[in-house]
């Protein structure tokens, strides 16, 4: 069988070297796989070692985290229980009631001895993901709760290890690849995802896959994969708008086609009424008082920052309007950047969209900021091999600062606000470097109409 790390054809290597960096154009700084240069191809064993060593060390780290997390699972209430409950309702034919909070509480009372804590009240929470996510949690619900959590943990680890391979065209297989494999266990928001069984790692994996397909010029496939992200629509919509701005119509068509197919899959899972009621459920949940409703004060986004700053002095409807205006203004920055010129860096542009998406998403909690890891990796891929400018050094320092910030924020009891300013700073440097890149890039000779 042909190995996936085989040497790239020479014509592909030459094409990768000569292409330009762009959102909507070929990717620059792409290191062809296993292309160290003429006459210096390392032995196959060396290439395998560069891959195997960081992967094995990362597996050891994840195993240690599992040893730490498993007692916490048995002594505290995990977010995984709410998804597990919805999956179990699906398996017993109650899929049409996954958004009925009254029925959800009834099943929590019935099953809480399995995934709750004996002798302690179990606080029911709403199931707020699109029905398509039940394609994962439905099969997991056939296992016991503890075994389902363990399988989900293992799947998350596999996805985390798979992300650097999806990004290999910008990371290469050397130091940056090793860093992408080894760094996730030390990013606190991602540890929260692993401990609580949330699905943000799946979100990162799918968006990494979208990027990989865009790099290869498979816009239609990228759009179809992006449709899978709609189980959290607040993270899919900004990316879709960016593709439309860049006039990637094949990707937009792929998204619409994939979304149409996924809609009917949802209808098959939970019925017509529950499928079309998902937007209404989100709206009703947002109108609930904090806990069981949303708690804006713990959101590291524009909404959370404005709530902490103004909620005691400004009426709710004005606060929502101000949140909408500032969120649109941030999105407008992305629009301006993408309309200034056809020539721009795909990796940097994609990472900017991820940062802005987290800032403007109306519902974003700390574990969702684990998506920043993908933004970090893409910034690293963009900077790799470049002669560093002062702005690029500042961008790299911003990445390291935001990576380390959650640890200090926990200590200072200001994690959401701290992460908001950290992400805002990172997005500012990304945007500034993108504009600087546009000024440095030579004017295109012809219009480019494809992503690569």
N, C-alpha and C positions, 0 to 999 in steps of 0.2 A: 504494500500500500504506500502511496506517495505521502511523505511526511509534510505537515503543514508549514514546517520551517524551511522547505526546500528553497534553493537559490532562485531568485526572480529572473525571468528572461532578460537578456541584455537590452532588448528594445524597450521593456518596461522601465528598466533602470535609467536609461538615457532620457526617457520621457519624464520620469520623476525628477531628474536633475534639472531639466530645462523648464519645467512648468513654473508659473508664477503663483504667488500667494493671494488667495482671494476668497471672499464669501460670494460664491457664484462663479468662481474661476478655479483653476487647478491649484493644488496645495503646494506650498513651498516648504522648505526645511523637512521634506519627507526623506527619511533615511531608508532606502531600499533594504529589505530584509536580507541579512547576511551579505552585505556588499561592502566589505572593509576596504576595497580598492584592489587594483590589479596586482597580482603577484603576492598578495598578503592575506589570502583567504585562510582564516584560522581553521584548525582541525574541527571536525564535527563534535568531538568530545568537549572542546572548549565552548562551543556554542550551547551545547546542552547544559554544561555546568553553569553558564551565566543565567540560564533559565531556571534550572532545578534548585540551585542553592537558595535564592531569595524565596522561591515558592515553598520550600521545605521549612525555612525559618518562619515565614508567614503562617504556615499551618501550625507550627508549634505555638505561635502567639495566639491564634484563634482557639487552639485546644486549651491553653491556659485561661483565656477569657471564658470558655465554656465551663471550666471547672469552677470559676468564680460565679458565673451567671446562674448555674443550675440551682444552687441553694436559694438564690434570690427569687427564682421562679416559684419555688415551693413555699416561700415565706411572704410573698407580696403579690399584688394583682397586676397581671401583665396585659398590655394592650392586645396581645395575641388572642386573649380569651374572647374579645368581641368579634374578631374575624372568625375564630373557631366556632363560636355560637352560630353565626350566619351560615357557615359551611355545613354545620350539623343540621340546621333547619332545612337546608336544601336537600340533604340526604334523606330526610324523613318526609319529604313532600310538602314542606311549609315554605318553599322559596318565595311564594307570593306575599309572605308576611315579613320579609327581612327588613322592611322599612317601617313596620308597624311597631312602635315603641312599646305599646301595651303588651303585645304578644312577645316581644323580645324580653321584657321583664319577667313574664311568666316562665319562659324557658330558662332564664338565668336562675330563677328560684328553683327550678327543677334540676338543673345541672350544676349548680354552684359548688356542690360538694366535690365535683370532679375537677373544676378549674378555679375554684375559689379557695378560701382559707377556712378550715373548720372552726366554727365558733365565732366567725366574724362576718358582718354584713357584707354582701357583695354589691358594689355600686354599679348598676346597669348603665351602659353608655350606648348611644346610637351607633348603628352601622351606617357609615357615611361614604363608603366607596361605591363606585359604579358596579353594577351586577357582574360585569366581566371578570372582576377579581375572584369571583367564586369558582372560576375554572381552576384556580389553585387551591383555595381553601375548602372547596367541596371534597376533592379526593383526600385532603389531609384530615378531614373530619371523620373519615372511616377508621382512623387510628385513635388511640387514647390521647388525652390532652397532652400529657408529658411527651409521648412518642411523637406526636404531631409537631410540637414545639422543637424537638430535637432535629427532626427532618427539615423543618423550615430553617433552623439555624444552619444546618449543613448546606442547604440550597443557597442561603445568603453568602456563605463562605465561598462556594463555587462561583457565584456571580462576581464577588469581589476579586477573586483570582482571575476571572475571565475578562474583566474590564481592561487591564493592561494589554492583553492579547488583542482585543478589539481596537485598541489605540496604537498598535505597534507601528503603524505607518508614520506617526508623529513622535513616538517615544523611542523607537529603535529597540534594540535588545541589550543595551549596555547599562550604564549607571542610572539613567532616568527610568528605564523599565524596572530595575531593581527597586528604586525608590517608590514607584507606583505600586509595586507588589507589597512592600514592607510598611509603608506609612499608614494605611487605613486603620490597623488596630490601635494606633496611637491618637486617632482623631476622636475626641470625646463624643460628639453628636452621633458618630457611627456606632460607638459602643452602646449608646442609648438605644439605637435601632436594634442592635443584636439582642440586648437584654430584654427589650419589650416586645420583640417579635413584630415590629412594624414593617412596612413594605417599601420604605424609601430606597433600599438597596436595589430592589427590582426596578424602581424608577431610574436610578443611575445607570443600571445595566442597559435598559432599553434605550435611553438617550445616548449612551456610548455606542450602541448598535446603530442608531440613527446617524450619528456622526461618521461611523465607519462606512456605512453605505453611501453617504454623500461624498466621501473621499473617493470612493470607487466609481462615482458617477451614476450610481443606481438610485436615481431620485424617486422613481415610483415605489421601489421597495422601502426606501427611507420613509416615505409618507405613510405606507402601510404600517410600518413599525411604530411610527409616531402615534397612529390611531390607538395602539395598545396602551399608550400612556394616559389615555382619557379616563382610566380608573381614578386618576386625580386630575380633573380637567384644568385646574388652575395652573398646572405646570405644562400642559400640552398647548394651550391656546397661544401664549406668547411665542412659542417656537413656530407654530403654524403661521402666525402673523408675520414673523420674520422671513419665513420661506416665501410668503406671498409678496412681501416687500422686495425681496431679491428676485422676484419673477421666476421662481422655481415651480412652474405650473404643474410639471409632472409629479412633483412631491405633493402638491396640494391635491391633485387628482387622486394620488395614491392614498392620501389621508382620508379623503371623502369616500373612496371605495372601501378602504379598510374599516372606516367607521360605520358604513352602511352594513357591511357583513357582520361586524361586531354587535350592532344593534339587534339584529335578528338572533344572534347567539344569546344575547341577554334576554330576549323575549322567550326563547326556548328554556332558559334557566329559571326565570322568576315570573314569567308571564308578561303580557302586554301592559297591564295597569301599573305594576311595580316598576317596569322599565321606564315608562314615560313620567313616572312620579318622582324620579330621582332629582331633577332640578327643584321641584317643589319641596322635597325633603330638605335639601340644602338651605333653601330660603327659610323654612320654618325653624330649622335648627339655629340659624343665625339670629333669629328673633328671640330665642330663649335667654333667660338670665344666665350670667356666668355660672358654670358648673351646676347643672348639666349642660348648659350651652357653651358657646365659645368664650374663651378668656383672652381678650385682646392684649392684656397686660403682659402675657408671656409669649407674645408673638414677636420674633425678631425681624419685623418688616415695617413698611410705612404705616400700616394700620396700627400695629402695636406701639410704635414710637409716638404717633399722634395721640393715641388713647392715653398713654402714660402722661403725656405733656399737657393735654387739654380736656380730658373727659370730665373733670370736675368744674370746668368753666364754660364749656361749649355744649349746646344741645346735640343730641345724638345725630339728628339729620344733617346738621351742619358739619359735624365731624366726619360723617360718611362722605359728604360732598367734597370736603377738603382732601380726604384720603383718595378719592377717585381722581381729583385734579392732579395731585402730586404723583400718583401712580401713572397717569397718562403722560405727564411731563417726562418721567423717567423712560417710559417706552418711546417717547418722541425722540429722545437722544439716540436710541438705537435706530430709529427710522432715518434720522439725519445722517448718521454714520453710514448706513447702507445705501443712501441715495447720493452721497457725495461723489462716488466714483465706483466703477466696476472693479477696480483693483483693490483688494483687501485680503487680509489673512483669514482663512477659514477657521483655523484653530482659535485664534484670538477672538474673532467675531462670535463663534459658538460659545466660548467661555464667557464673553460679555453677556450674551443672551441668558445664560444660566444664572449669572449673578443678579441681573435685573429681574429675572423671573421670580427669584426668591424674595426680592425686595417688594415687588408689586403684587404678588399673589395675596389674595384677600384672606386666605386661611393658610398660615404657615407656622409650624411649631418647630421647636429646636431640633427635633430629630430630622426634619426635612432639610436642615442645613447640611446634612451629610452629602447632599448633592454637590456641595462646593468642592468635594474631592475631584470630581470630574473637571470642574473649572480649573482647579490647581494643575491637574495633569496636562490640560490643553495649553495653559499658559507656559508650562515647562517645555512642552513640545514646540511652541512658537519661539521661545527664547533659545532653544538648543541650537548651537552652532553659529549663533549670531555674535557679532562684535558688539559688546554691551555698551549702551549709552546710559547716561545718568537716569533717564526716564525708565529704561528697562531694568536697571538696578533697583529703582524705587518700586517697580511692579513686582519684581521678585521678592523684595522685602515685605511688600504688602501680602503676598501669598503666604510667606512664612509667618507673618504676624497673625493673620486670620486663622491659620492652622493651629497656632498655639493659644489663641485668645480664649477658647472655651475653658481651658484649665484655669486661667487667671480669673475668668468671669465667674466660675463656680465659687472661687475663693472670695471674690468681691461681692457676691450675691447680686450681680447685675448682668447675668448672662444674656438675656434677650436684647437689652439696649446696647450692650457691648458688641454683640454680634451684628446688630443693625448698623452701627457705625463702622465696624470692620468691613462688612460687605459693601457698604456705601463707598468707603475708601478704595476698596479693591476695584469696584465697578468704575470709579472715577479714573484710576490709573489705566484700567483696561481701555476705557473710552479714549483717553488722551493718547495712549500709545497707538490705538487704531487710527486716529486722525493723523498722528505723526507719520505712521506708516503710509497713509494715503498721500501725504505730501512728498515723501521720499520716493514712492513708487513711480516709475516712468509711465507716461501716458500710454494707454493701450492703442495698438495700431488698428485693431478691429474690435467690434463688439463681441463680448464673450457671452454665450447664452447657456452654458452648462456649469454645473457645480464643480466639475473637474475636467 
